[in-house]
Amino acid sequence: MEINLFAIFATVALAHFIALLSPGPDFLLVVKSAVKNKKQVAIGVAIGIASANAVYIALCLIGVGAILASSIVIMMAIKLAGGVFLIYLAVMALKAKKSDYSFLANAVDVKESNESTIAKEFVTGFLSGILNPKNPLFYLSLFTLVLNGDVGLGFKIALGVWMALIVFLWDAFIILVLSHKDIRSIFNRSAFYVDKTAGVILGAFGLTLIYSAIFKANK
């Protein structure tokens, strides 16, 4: 039984980490925050995203995830809210002027007067994670391997804690890499273009979610 549990843990953990390597809205938000803020502030996004993932993991563990995924109305609402939120972030990024990033051009450390707060970054990260319809669907499909009577609650909780922790550590790693002096300097000089590119992609994600919620739901 222990060998089977280890195999299940390894399979789920590997699939989860591979999914993290695929760039999405959360990844873009982490990069955006890391470029524009000190790492002590940007870490708020990582905590927020990990917390949102932890919520869905907990819901799937207690069986609520299946209810969410099976409800067309709930999933449509999540998609619409997520799409609107991503489009809002995209508009904020696209409307910013080049002069708004001038303070970064020759600075490796971001000035406090121009940075966000860890609380604001946390809220942004949490909303991004909780309004991403792929998260409940992903965790529900992943937990179908372990949501059975043969697996104890302790094992399920341990697996859930592990995945939430890995989400945080991966995002924190990205922030740490981008806080390195040389890498940070390169990104600071290109922050305007990074933000604009991220804005376009986030907007595309948002429009796709809204299209999926409105048009595909009616088919």
matplotlib code that plots the C-alpha trace (Angstrom):
import matplotlib.pyplot as plt

x = [0.0, 2.9, 4.4, 1.0, 0.7, 4.2, 3.4, 0.2, 2.0, 4.8, 2.4, 0.2, 3.1, 4.9, 1.8, 1.1, 4.6, 4.6, 1.4, 3.1, 5.8, 3.2, 3.0, -0.4, -2.0, -0.6, 3.0, 2.6, 1.4, 4.3, 6.7, 4.9, 5.1, 8.7, 9.8, 7.9, 8.3, 10.9, 10.9, 9.6, 6.4, 6.2, 6.1, 2.5, 1.4, 3.0, 1.3, -2.1, -1.8, -0.8, -3.7, -6.2, -4.8, -5.1, -8.8, -9.5, -7.4, -9.3, -12.7, -11.7, -10.5, -13.9, -15.8, -17.1, -14.8, -17.0, -20.1, -18.4, -17.2, -20.6, -22.5, -22.7, -23.9, -21.1, -18.4, -19.8, -19.8, -16.2, -15.2, -17.0, -15.5, -12.1, -12.3, -13.4, -10.6, -7.9, -9.2, -9.1, -5.4, -4.7, -6.2, -4.2, -1.0, -1.8, -2.8, 0.4, 2.7, 6.4, 7.3, 5.6, 8.5, 11.3, 12.3, 13.3, 15.7, 18.8, 17.7, 18.2, 16.3, 12.8, 11.9, 9.4, 7.3, 6.7, 5.9, 2.8, 2.2, 2.3, -1.4, -2.3, -0.1, -1.7, -5.2, -4.2, -2.6, -5.5, -8.1, -6.1, -5.9, -9.5, -11.1, -9.1, -11.7, -8.8, -7.8, -10.9, -11.1, -7.4, -7.4, -10.6, -9.1, -5.9, -7.6, -9.6, -6.5, -6.7, -10.4, -11.4, -11.9, -8.6, -6.6, -6.7, -7.5, -4.0, -2.5, -4.9, -4.1, -0.4, -0.7, -2.8, -0.3, 2.5, 0.9, 0.0, 3.5, 5.0, 2.9, 4.2, 7.9, 7.8, 6.4, 8.8, 11.7, 10.7, 10.6, 14.0, 15.5, 14.2, 15.5, 19.1, 21.0, 22.0, 18.7, 16.7, 18.7, 17.8, 14.1, 14.0, 15.2, 12.6, 9.8, 7.6, 7.6, 7.3, 4.2, 2.7, 3.3, 1.9, -1.1, -1.9, -1.6, -3.7, -6.3, -6.3, -6.8, -9.7, -11.5, -11.1, -12.7, -15.6, -16.1, -16.0, -18.5, -21.0, -20.8, -19.7, -22.2, -25.1, -24.1]
y = [0.0, 2.4, 1.8, 2.6, 5.8, 6.8, 6.2, 8.2, 11.1, 11.1, 11.0, 13.8, 15.9, 15.6, 16.4, 19.4, 20.7, 20.3, 22.3, 25.1, 25.3, 26.3, 30.1, 31.5, 34.6, 33.8, 33.6, 36.9, 38.6, 37.3, 38.6, 42.0, 42.4, 41.2, 43.8, 46.7, 46.0, 45.0, 41.2, 41.8, 43.4, 41.1, 38.1, 39.1, 38.0, 34.6, 34.2, 35.3, 32.8, 30.0, 30.8, 30.7, 27.4, 26.1, 27.1, 25.0, 22.1, 22.1, 22.3, 19.3, 17.4, 17.7, 17.0, 20.5, 20.7, 18.2, 20.3, 23.4, 21.7, 20.1, 23.4, 25.3, 28.4, 28.5, 27.8, 30.4, 33.0, 32.1, 32.4, 35.8, 37.2, 35.9, 37.3, 40.8, 40.8, 39.9, 42.5, 45.1, 44.2, 44.4, 47.8, 49.1, 47.8, 49.1, 52.6, 53.2, 55.7, 55.1, 57.9, 55.9, 53.4, 56.0, 55.6, 52.0, 52.7, 53.3, 51.7, 48.2, 48.8, 50.1, 53.3, 52.9, 55.9, 54.0, 50.5, 48.8, 47.1, 43.5, 43.6, 44.9, 42.3, 39.6, 40.6, 40.8, 37.3, 35.8, 37.2, 35.9, 32.4, 32.2, 33.6, 31.2, 28.5, 26.1, 25.8, 24.0, 21.8, 21.0, 20.1, 18.1, 16.0, 15.6, 14.5, 11.8, 9.7, 10.0, 10.7, 7.2, 5.2, 3.5, 6.7, 8.2, 11.8, 12.4, 11.5, 13.7, 16.7, 16.1, 16.1, 19.2, 21.1, 20.0, 21.3, 24.7, 25.0, 24.2, 26.9, 29.4, 28.2, 28.3, 31.8, 32.9, 31.4, 33.5, 36.6, 35.7, 35.2, 38.5, 40.3, 39.3, 42.5, 41.7, 40.1, 42.9, 45.6, 44.0, 43.7, 47.2, 48.7, 46.8, 47.0, 49.1, 46.5, 43.6, 45.2, 45.9, 42.4, 40.9, 43.3, 42.0, 38.4, 38.9, 40.7, 37.7, 35.3, 37.5, 37.6, 33.9, 33.2, 35.5, 34.0, 30.5, 31.5, 33.2, 31.5, 28.0, 27.7, 28.4, 25.6]
z = [0.0, 0.8, -2.6, -4.2, -2.2, -3.2, -6.8, -6.6, -4.8, -7.3, -10.3, -9.1, -7.9, -11.2, -13.3, -11.1, -11.4, -15.2, -15.3, -13.4, -16.1, -18.6, -18.7, -18.0, -16.4, -13.0, -14.4, -16.2, -13.0, -11.1, -13.7, -13.9, -10.1, -9.9, -12.5, -11.0, -7.2, -4.7, -4.0, -0.5, -2.1, -5.2, -2.9, -2.1, -5.5, -4.9, -1.6, -3.1, -6.0, -3.7, -1.3, -4.2, -5.3, -1.7, -1.6, -4.7, -3.5, -0.2, -2.0, -4.2, -1.2, 0.5, -2.7, -3.4, -6.5, -8.3, -7.6, -8.9, -12.1, -12.8, -12.4, -15.8, -14.1, -11.5, -14.1, -16.4, -13.6, -12.8, -16.4, -16.9, -13.7, -14.5, -18.1, -16.8, -14.2, -16.8, -19.2, -16.4, -15.7, -19.5, -19.8, -16.8, -18.4, -21.9, -20.8, -18.9, -20.5, -21.1, -18.7, -15.9, -16.2, -16.4, -12.8, -13.5, -16.3, -14.3, -11.0, -9.8, -6.6, -7.0, -5.1, -2.3, -3.6, -6.9, -5.6, -4.7, -1.3, -0.4, 0.5, -2.9, -4.7, -2.5, -3.5, -7.2, -7.0, -5.1, -7.5, -10.5, -9.0, -7.7, -10.9, -13.2, -14.2, -15.1, -11.5, -10.1, -13.3, -13.1, -9.4, -9.8, -12.6, -10.7, -7.5, -9.2, -8.7, -4.9, -4.0, -3.1, 0.0, -0.1, 0.5, 3.9, 4.7, 6.1, 2.7, 0.8, 3.1, 2.8, -1.0, -0.9, 1.3, -0.9, -4.1, -2.5, -1.2, -4.6, -6.3, -3.8, -4.1, -7.9, -8.0, -5.3, -7.3, -10.3, -8.2, -6.7, -10.1, -11.4, -8.3, -9.2, -10.0, -13.6, -14.6, -12.8, -14.6, -18.0, -17.1, -15.7, -18.9, -20.8, -18.2, -20.5, -23.2, -20.8, -19.2, -22.6, -23.9, -20.7, -21.1, -24.6, -23.5, -20.4, -22.5, -24.9, -22.0, -20.7, -24.1, -24.5, -21.1, -21.9, -25.3, -23.8, -21.1, -23.4, -26.7, -26.0, -23.1, -25.5, -27.9]

ax = plt.figure().add_subplot(projection="3d")
ax.plot(x, y, z, "-o")
ax.set_aspect("equal")
plt.show()
